[in-house]
Amino acid sequence: MPVKNRFAELQNEITEWRRDIHENPEILFETHRTSALVAEKLKEFGCDEIVTGIGRTGVVGVIKGKSDSAGKVIGLRADMDALPIHEATGLDYASKTPNAMHACGHDGHTAMLLGAAKYLSETRNFDGTVVLIFQPAEEGGGGGKEMCDDGMMDRWGIQEVYGMHNWPGKPIGAFSIRSGAFFAATDQFDITFEGRGGHAAKPQETIDTTVMSAQAVLALQTIASRNSDPVQQIVVSVTSFETSSKAFNVIPQRVQIKGTVRTMSSETRDLAEKRIKEICAGVAATFGGTGDVTYHRGYPVMANHEEQTEFAAKVATDISGSCEEAPLVMGGEDFAFMLEERPGAYILVGNGDSASVHHPEYNFNDEAIPAGCSWWAGIVEQRMPAA
C-alpha cells in the first residue's frame, strides 16, 4: 500500500485547511475556532456521529465501516493546540494572533486526520468503527487525560488507539517508531529557600540564600551523576533562579528555583523526587535556612505497546518502504494517558529540513500530508479489513 492516490488529489484542499488553522492558532483548551472547524468538516464529510466538548474543547467523530462483523473499534488521535510563541516565519499565512503560533505542527496533525476522515467517510472500506479524536491542550495542559477522564474510551468502546507526530530533520514522508518507553515523563519542581536577609557588607549577620541556592543547583546534578543507575535516562534541569531582592547591596531573604525532571521509568521518577527533597532540605540545613520543595508530576512516560507498534511499523513500511527504530525522546507527550488506558502506538513522520519544533521559525511541511493521511487510512483498512 503506497501513498494513496486520493490523498494526492486532496493535498491542496488539506493544505488549505492546515494553513487556515496555522493562521488562527489557539492555546491549551481555548481551541474554540479550531474545534468548530473540525466539527464542521466532519459533518460535511458525513461522519455518523460528532460530539464536541469532550475534555472541555475536544471533538470526537465516528465513522462506521461497510460492515461490523467483529465489533472492532480503533481510535485515531490528533492534537489541535498551539504554543505561546511569537511567530517569526514571515509566511503569507503566518499567525494573526500575537504570541501564539503553531510551532509544533499540530495544525498539520489536525489537517492530516481530517484528510483521513474525508477519505474514510467516502470509502468506508473496513469492517468496524473508527473514532476520530481531536484533542486540545497537548502542550502542557493534559488535554488527553481530560478526554479520558470524560469517559471517552468506554463511551465509544475504543479498543486500540494510534497517534502521530511530525519530526523535523527526518526525510519527508519517512517514518520511525519504537516499542516500549518512547517519550519521557515530564515533572516540574518549585523550590523556595528561606534564610535571613541583610546588608551585603555584613554577611555574618545573614543566612545567605543565594549561596545556599547555588550550592543546591550544583548538588541537584548529582542525582543523575551519582544517584541514578548510569544506564537509566534522567535529566534534572534548573531553569529559573529568582532572588527576592534585586539590589546589588542586599542579601535576599528568599530565593525561588524552578526546573524540570525527565525520566523513562517510574523507579527513576520516584528516585528523582525523593532526592530533590532530601538534597534541598540538607543543603538548607547546612546553612541554617529552610528549603521547601513542591514537586509536580506531569505527563507519565509514553510507552508504545509491542503488538500495535509492530503493526504501525508495517503500515508505515508499506507506504514509504521502511520504518526505522526511533530514538528515545526526553520530551513529553500526553498521548501517554491514552496509551495507559488502551493498547496502541505513536509514530513519527518526517517533516524534512525544517526548524525544530517549538522554534519561532518552525513550519509544518505540507509535502508530508499524503504520507501521514495514508498511514491513518492504512491503520484502519489493514487492522479492520473489509469482510
N, C-alpha and C positions, 0 to 999 in steps of 0.2 A: 504494500500500500504506500506509494509515494505521495507527495503533496497532492491533495485533491484538486482537480481542475476547477471545481465550483468555487474554491477559495481564491484561486487566481482571478476568476470572474468577479468575485465580491470584494477584492482587495481595495479598490478605490473607495467603495462605499464604507467599508470597515475603517479605512484610513480617515475618512471624513468624520466618523463617529469619534475616533480616537483623538483627533485634533480639536474637535469641539470640546471634549472632556478636558483635554490639556489646557485649553484656553480659559476654562472655568473651574479651576481647582478648588476643592473643598477639604477641610482638615478634620481629622478624627471622626466624630459622629455627625458633623454638620454637612453630610453629603446629600442634602435635600434635592438640589438640582440634578445631581448625578443619579440618585436613586429614582427620581421621577423619570428621567430619560431612559434608564434601564427598564423600568416598568412599562413605559410607553412602547419601547421597541419589542419587548416580549409579547405584549398584547397584539402589536402589529404582526408579529410572526405567527400568531395563533397558538401560543402556549396553552396548555389545558388548565393551568392554574397559576395565578400570580398573587403573591402575598407580600405586602410591604410591612415595615415596622418590626421586623424580626431583628433582635439585637439593636433596638432603637430605630436605626435607619437602614437596616439591611433589607435586601429584596430576595425572594425565593420564587423561582419559576419552575414549573413541572411540565415535562414533555413525555407523553406516553408513546411507546413504540407500536408498530403494526400488530404486535401480539404481546402476550404477557403470560406465557406458559409456565415460567419458573418463578415468577414473582420477584425478580431481581430488581434492586434499586441502587443506582450509583449517583453519588453527589460529585459535582464539579464546582470548584470554588475559585473566584477571582476577587481581589481586593480593589476598593474604589477610592480610597482616601489619598490626599496629597500631603506635602510636608510644609512646615513653616519656614520656607526658604525663599528669598527674592530671586527670581529667575534672571539669568544672565546669558541666555542663548541668542537673543536677537532674532528669533524666529518670527515669521509673519503671524503665527498662531500662538505666540508666547502668552503666558499667563496675563490676564487682565486684572488680576487681584494682587495688590501689593503684599509681599511677604507670604505668598502661598504659591506652591509650584509642584507639579508632578515630577519630582526629582528621583522617583524610584520606579517609574514605569507602570504604576497601577492603572493609568489611563490605557496603556496597551493591553494589560491583562483583562480589563473590563471589556474593551473593544473586541479582543480575540474570543472571549467567551460568548459575547453577543453574536459574533460571526458564526461560531459553532452552533449556537442556539437557532439561528436562522436556518442553517443547513439541516440540522436535526429535525426541526419543525417541518421542513419541506419534505424530507425523505422518509423519516420515521422507520428507517431500515434496521430495526433492532427489536429484540424480544425483552421487554421490561420497561422500566421507568427511569428517566433522567431528572435529577433535581439540581437545578442551577442555583448556585449560592453566590450572591453578590454582597460582599462584606464591607462594612465601614471600619474605620479605626484600627487598621493593622499597625500603623506607625505609633505604637506605644499605648494605644487605648484599650487593647484587648477586645476588639470587636468580635473576634472569632469565639472567644469564651462567652460573650454575651449572647451570641446567636445560639450557642449550645445550651446555655442556661435557660433560654427561652423554649427549650424542648424541641429544637429543630430536627435533631436526628430521629427521635422517636415519632414525632408528628408525621414525618414523611417516610418513615421506615427505611432510612438510609442505611445501607449495609457496608458500603465502601465509599471512600472519599479521596479525591485527587486534586492536587494543586500544582501551579506552575509559576515560575518567576523568570524574568529575562536576566541575562548575565553579560554585562559589558566585558569586552576582551575575548569573548568566545565567538567563533565564526557564526555569522547569521544563519539561523536555522539548524545549527548543531545542538545536540542535547548532551546533558550529563546528569548523573544521579548516583546516589549511594544508599545502601541498605543500613538500617540501624540509625544511631545518633548522627545527625546531619548538621542542624543549626543549634547553636548553644542556648542554654538557659541564660536569661538576662536579668540580673538583680541590680539593685541600687542601694547605696548606703548614704546616710546623713550622720555626721559625727559633730558633736559640739564639745569643745574643750573649754573648761571654765577654770580660771585662775584668779589672780589678783592684779588688776591693772595699776598703772602708776607712771611716774616720770621716767623717761628713758635714761636720764642721768643717774637714777637711783635704782638700778635693777635689783639690788639686795633687798629692797622693800616690796618687791613684787613676786608673783608667781607667773613666770613668763609663758603665756600661751602660744606665742609664736615659735619659740624654741621647742616647746612641748609638742606642738603640732607638726613641726618639721621633722622631729625625731619619729613621730608616728607614721608620717608619709613614707619615710625610708623603711621603717620596720614592717609596714604592710607588704612590702615587696618580698619579704622572706616567706610569706605564705606560699608563693609559687616556687621560690628557690630552695626552701628548707623544710616546709611542712607537707607539701603535696608530693605524691609519687611522681617522679620525673616523667613517666610515660603518660600521665593524665594531663588533659588540656585544661588550663586555667589562666585567666587574665584578671588581674586586680589593678584597676587604674583609678588614681585620684585625679579628678578633672576640675575641681573647684576648691579654692582656698581663700577664705574671706575673713579678714580681721574686723573686730567691732570698731576699731579706731583706724582712721586713715592718716592721722597726723604723724609727722616724722619724729616727733619727740615724745610719743606716748606708747607705752607698752600696753597692748589691748587686754581688756578683761576677758574677752571671749574670741574664739576662732571657730569658724564653721567650715567643715570639709565635706565635699560630696564626691561620689565616684560610682564606678560600676564594677560588677564581677561577672565574668563569663565562664561557664563551666559546661562540661559534656556528660556529667554523671551526677546522680543525686548524692552520692557519697562525698564527692569533691565539693559540691554545692554546700552541703552541711558543714564540711570542714572549714570552708571559707568564712561562713557566717560565724562559726564558733571562734575562730582565730582572730577575726577582726575585733570582736567584742573583747576577747582576752588581751590582745595587744594594746588596744586603746585604754582599757582600764589600767593595765600595768604601766604603760608609759606615763599616763596622767598621775598615777600614784607616786611614781619615782620623782616627779617634780612638785608634788604636793597639791595637784589640782584634781579635777574630775574629767572623765571622758564619757559622754553619753552617746550610745550608738543606736540608731534606728535602721533596721535592715529591712528593705522592701523586696519581697520575692516577686519577680516579674514573670515573663514567659518561661515555661518549662523547656527542657530540651526537646527539640523537634526530631522525632525518630521515625523513619520510614519502616514499614512492615515488609518483611522479606519477600513473601509471595507477590504482593502488589508492586513492589519495586521491580522484581524480575519482569512482571507483565508490562509495567510502564516503560521499561527499557526496551522491551521487544517492540512495542508500538513505535517508540522513537526511532529504533533501528530500521524499521520498515519504511519510515519517512525519509530519514537522512542517510541511511547506510551504516550508521554506527551510533553507539551511545556510550560515552566514556564514563569511567568512575569519577565522580565529583570529589573534590577535596572537602575536608571538614570546614565549616564556616562558623566563625566565632560571633557573627551577628545573630540576632534573634529573629524569630518568625512565629507569629501567633497562630498559624495553621497547626502548630503543635497541639493546641487544645482540641482541635477536631480529630487529630490522629490519636489522641488519648481516648476518645470516645468510640472511634471506628477504625478498622484497618484501612490503610491507604498508602499513598506515596506522593511525594513532592519532587518535581523535576525542574531542571534549569534549561532554558533555551537561549541560544546565543544572540547577543544584541550588537555584535560587530565591534568595530574600533570606536567606541564612544567614551565620553567621560564616565567616571564611576557613578554608581547610584549615590544619592544624597549630595551631589555636587551641583552648584548653580548652573553649570553648562551641560548637564546631562540631558539627553533626549531619547525617548524610546524610538527604535528603528522600525519603521513601518514595513521594511522588507522582511521582517520576521513573522509577519501576520499569517501568511499561508501555512508555514510550518507549525506555528502554535495552534491555529484553528484545526489543522489536520490531526494533531495529536489529541486534542479534545475529542474530535469525532471518532478517531481510531480507538480511544479508550472505550467509548460507548459501543461501537459496532463490533469490536473484537471481544469485549468482555461479555456482551449480551448479543451474540449473533442472532440474526433473524431466524425464526423457527421455520 
